[in-house]
């Protein structure tokens, strides 16, 4: 019985990131909230659950992009990296088959961008924001979009 308080304290430390993420599952932020994103990312990196998708609304400056679109099993995609502050950048995935946007690339390094989409974290090297288009699905209720220098793409 001596170890019981220690075990409870250890369990509480391990479950804190899970509890914080569970609170974030409920709603999409109404405006850009990079601090929520950074908190969610930190929760995953500190051992939180994997394979949970979170609604995120972030903004920042484009720091890099893939100049060519790539075909995947779910369609043609464009990719860029967004600086969200505190030395953190995140990969943004755009399903070009689903978006009302000009031919890729329609972003360039230095553009100011706002993104609403689904944050996925499979591992520290496999994470990003996708579902940045207008559609919703059975397992994803929020339509996404990307605003580049004031122009909205859905």
C-alpha positions as MATLAB code, in Angstrom:
seq = 'XXXXXXXXXXXXXXXXXXXXXXXXXXXXXXXXXXXXXXXXXXXXXXXXXXXXXXXXXXXXXXXXXXXXXXXXXXXXXXXXXXXXXXXXXXXXXXXXXXXXXXXXXXXXXXXXXXXXXXXXXXXXXXXXXXXXXXXXXXXXXXXXXXXXXXXXXX';
ca = [
       0.000    0.000    0.000;
       2.953    2.336    0.404;
       3.353    2.563   -3.364;
      -0.268    3.505   -4.077;
       0.198    7.336   -3.851;
       3.267    7.083   -6.089;
       1.352    5.028   -8.669;
      -1.565    7.463   -8.632;
       0.765   10.433   -9.102;
       2.529    8.686  -11.985;
      -0.790    7.846  -13.642;
      -1.942   11.462  -13.293;
       1.237   12.704  -14.996;
       0.792   10.271  -17.869;
      -2.885   11.083  -18.336;
      -2.556   14.905  -18.217;
      -1.739   15.228  -21.957;
      -4.648   12.887  -22.762;
      -7.084   14.972  -20.721;
      -5.912   18.214  -22.343;
      -6.354   16.725  -25.829;
      -9.772   15.312  -24.987;
     -10.928   18.850  -24.161;
      -9.675   20.041  -27.559;
     -11.609   17.401  -29.532;
     -14.899   19.209  -29.078;
     -14.682   22.312  -31.241;
     -12.847   24.158  -33.963;
     -11.378   27.461  -32.768;
     -13.287   30.398  -34.296;
     -10.071   32.219  -35.151;
      -6.365   31.571  -35.413;
      -5.134   29.900  -32.200;
      -1.484   28.896  -32.540;
      -1.153   28.466  -28.765;
      -3.802   25.702  -28.816;
      -1.973   23.996  -31.671;
       1.389   24.226  -29.878;
      -0.197   22.804  -26.712;
      -1.777   19.932  -28.673;
       1.514   19.191  -30.405;
       3.398   19.203  -27.115;
       0.835   16.794  -25.645;
       1.455   14.324  -28.473;
       5.225   14.677  -28.207;
       5.103   14.061  -24.454;
       3.563   10.658  -24.935;
      -0.083   11.458  -25.479;
      -2.264    9.147  -27.541;
      -1.529    8.690  -31.226;
      -3.948    8.483  -34.128;
      -6.292   11.120  -32.695;
      -7.231   13.915  -35.090;
      -7.726   17.387  -33.639;
      -9.428   20.487  -35.091;
      -6.935   23.327  -35.539;
      -7.137   26.905  -36.761;
      -3.605   28.254  -37.195;
      -1.834   31.060  -39.002;
       1.683   32.106  -39.880;
       4.186   32.539  -42.670;
       5.026   30.004  -45.366;
       8.666   28.958  -44.946;
       8.914   26.212  -47.605;
       6.798   24.423  -50.178;
       6.859   21.535  -52.569;
       6.925   23.116  -56.035;
       5.117   20.170  -57.616;
       1.885   18.537  -56.579;
       2.003   14.820  -55.809;
      -0.563   12.118  -56.517;
      -1.487    9.893  -53.571;
      -4.181    7.248  -53.161;
      -6.595    9.996  -52.069;
      -5.877   12.427  -54.926;
      -3.471   15.156  -55.967;
      -1.940   17.121  -53.090;
       0.143   20.263  -52.610;
       2.366   20.651  -49.545;
       3.860   23.595  -47.692;
       5.340   24.335  -44.262;
       3.902   27.005  -42.020;
       5.809   28.751  -39.217;
       3.434   28.877  -36.245;
       5.878   30.521  -33.826;
       8.224   29.418  -31.043;
      10.519   27.833  -33.651;
       7.803   25.369  -34.775;
       6.698   24.712  -38.328;
       4.021   22.280  -39.479;
       3.293   20.585  -42.777;
       0.067   21.702  -44.466;
      -1.537   19.221  -46.869;
      -3.904   20.542  -49.560;
      -6.109   18.082  -51.451;
      -6.102   19.882  -54.798;
      -8.809   17.620  -56.249;
     -11.220   18.872  -53.573;
     -10.244   22.553  -53.456;
     -11.444   25.481  -55.492;
      -7.951   26.833  -56.174;
      -5.718   27.670  -59.137;
      -3.029   25.336  -60.396;
      -0.390   24.448  -57.783;
       1.609   26.180  -56.369;
      -0.692   28.964  -55.234;
       1.450   29.749  -52.186;
       5.012   30.980  -52.068;
       7.662   31.419  -49.420;
       6.854   34.458  -47.286;
       3.068   34.396  -47.805;
       0.866   35.020  -44.772;
      -1.508   32.078  -44.398;
      -4.443   31.070  -42.205;
      -5.404   27.372  -42.124;
      -8.376   25.525  -40.714;
      -8.091   21.751  -40.808;
      -7.385   18.458  -39.085;
      -4.150   17.972  -37.144;
      -2.810   14.434  -37.319;
       0.155   13.116  -35.338;
       1.444    9.676  -36.241;
       4.986   10.353  -34.975;
       7.269   13.374  -34.525;
       8.351   12.961  -38.168;
       4.848   12.244  -39.502;
       2.484   15.008  -38.524;
       0.643   17.814  -40.255;
      -2.629   19.567  -40.942;
      -4.845   18.145  -43.661;
      -8.573   18.245  -44.480;
      -8.022   21.865  -45.542;
     -10.854   21.759  -48.081;
     -14.555   22.563  -47.838;
     -15.831   18.992  -47.485;
     -16.710   17.105  -44.355;
     -16.965   13.386  -43.737;
     -18.458   10.758  -41.486;
     -15.459   11.035  -39.156;
     -14.643   14.735  -39.687;
     -17.289   17.393  -39.143;
     -15.425   20.647  -39.832;
     -14.952   22.050  -43.337;
     -11.435   23.346  -43.846;
      -9.899   26.173  -45.813;
      -6.690   28.062  -46.453;
      -6.451   31.852  -46.722;
      -3.341   33.083  -48.564;
      -2.678   36.822  -48.324;
      -6.419   37.426  -47.963;
      -7.588   35.007  -50.716;
      -9.606   32.055  -49.432;
      -9.280   28.575  -50.970;
     -11.703   25.830  -49.970;
];
